[in-house]
Amino acid sequence: MRSAGSTTWLTRFAWLTCVATLLLICSGGMVTSKGVGLAVPDWPTTFGYNMFLFPISKWVGGILFEHTHRLMGSLVGFLTIILAVWLWVGEDRQWVRNLGVIALGGVIAQGILGGLRVAMMKDEIGIFHACIAQAFLGLLVFVALVTTRFWRTLANEQFDFRKFAPIKTLGIAITTAIYVQLTLGATMRHQHRDLAILDFPTANGAWLPDTSATALAKINAWRDARGLSDVTAFQIWLQMAHRFLAFVIAIAVIAFCLHVRRDAPRFVALKRLSIFWVVLVGCQIALGAWTIWSNKAADVATAHVALGAVMLSFGVTISAICWRTSQAQFEGARPPGAQKHVPA
């Protein structure tokens, strides 16, 4: 059996790894927003130096952001190795040990993808790299959650299974939609330097943009005169899809919060998380608008990326809690001879 003290320290370390990963995502967002992803042209070295011996005096301009991102990636990799070993040695649940191994494989894959992005100079790798980073953070959040004593107490929560099942389904659906939204955002950031649509809430002066050949020619002529990159119809509608999905997610998060208040009013933790989720989605929409109004200012765009990662983390936490609770309720409702063990 694990001691309470060792469990507490493991949980704290897992959350520390989550925070470090969030900061790494912020660092990556800043690199992309400033367009300095190739400021350091070689990998795994930095201008021929060992990455960890690169002189601080040379950390200037875009090199500062790119090199710092690499160092933070190394830090997250180191923390993940420790976490995986700690889970393997200190955890008595095999499935949690396996999660640590998966996380270790994920961070190795991320490092390789980051290197390939530099070596091959392909935007598609950058998009994939950004998407995997968000999934990796979600995995770490889940690992941290299942190491808490709170996780074990969830099996004791008592709710009407028929009412709670829709809450679980909606929570998982919203979390999936948030991940899709982050994928759309990553595609937008890596596909073109400037925003495809420069106004909000309208789009090129209309609620539905005109992307005919004639309209695109006028739009690109206007953009060329201002030193902006040309856009395609696909890029415009990609940004519109991002806006539309943001609206859908906002409505769904509010609906989720209301469902929890109505059908699980005694579940204090879930109620608080759902309220925070509503606040986060409001802030995220405001940051999205600010990103457009500021013409994708690097700090604002990076804050938008970071808050998206936080929203996904909340979604993973809420979905995991709902799954754990509903599974316990389902197993508790089975006939005694047919009951199965609920994973701790």
VENWO-V241362 format. One line per field, one symbol per residue. ss: DSSP state (H for helix, E for strand, L for the rest). phi: phi as a letter, one per 40 degrees, with the letter a starting at -180 (. if undefined). psi: psi as a letter, one per 30 degrees, with the letter a starting at -180 (. if undefined). A space follows every 10 residues. Layout:
# VENWO-V241362
ss: ???
phi: ???
psi: ???
This chain:
# VENWO-V241362
ss: LLLHHHHHHH HHHHHHHHHH HHHHHHHHHH HHHLLLLLLL LLLLLELLEL HHHLLHHHLL HHHHHHHHHH HHHHHHHHHH HHHHHHHHHH LLLHHHHHHH HHHHHHHHHH HHHHHHHHHH LLHHHHHHHH HHHHHHHHHH HHHHHHLLHH HHHHHHLLLL HHHHHHHHHH HHHHHHHHHH HHHHHHHHHH HLLLLLLLLL LLELLELLLL LLHHHHHHHH HHHHHLLLLL LLHHHHHHHH HHHHHHHHHH HHHHHHHHHH HHHLLLLHHH HHHHHHHHHH HHHHHHHHHH HHHLLLLHHH HHHHHHHHHH HHHHHHHHHH HHHHHHHHHH HHHLLHHHLL LLLL
phi: .ccccccccc cccccccccc cccccccccc dcccgbcbcb cbaccbfgcd dcbcdccccb fccdcccccc cccccccccc cccccccccc cbbcccdccc cccccccccc ccccccdccb fbccccccdc cccccccdcc cccccccccd dccccccbac dcccdccccc cccccccccc cccccccccc cacbccbbba ccbfgbcbcc bcdccccccc cccccbgccc bbcccccccc cccccccccd ccccccdccc ccbacccccc cccccdcccc cccccccccc dcccfgddcc cccccccccc cccccccccc cccccccccc ccccddcbcb ccdc
psi: kkleeeeeee eeeeeeeeee eeeeeeeeee eeefhgfgej flkfljhflk efgkkffgil bfeeeeeeee eeeeeeeeee eeeeeeeeef kgjeeeeeee eeeeeeeeee eeeeeeeeef hkeeeeeeee eeeeeeeeee eeeeefflfe efffffkjlj eeefeeeeee eeeeeeeeee eeeeeeeeef elelkfkglk fljhglejkj gleeeeeeee eeeefgglll lleeeefeee eeeeeeeeee eeeeeeeeee eefhffieee eeeeeeeeee eeeeeeeeee eefghhkeee eeeeeeeeee eeeeeeeeee eeeeeeeeee efflkefgkl kkk.
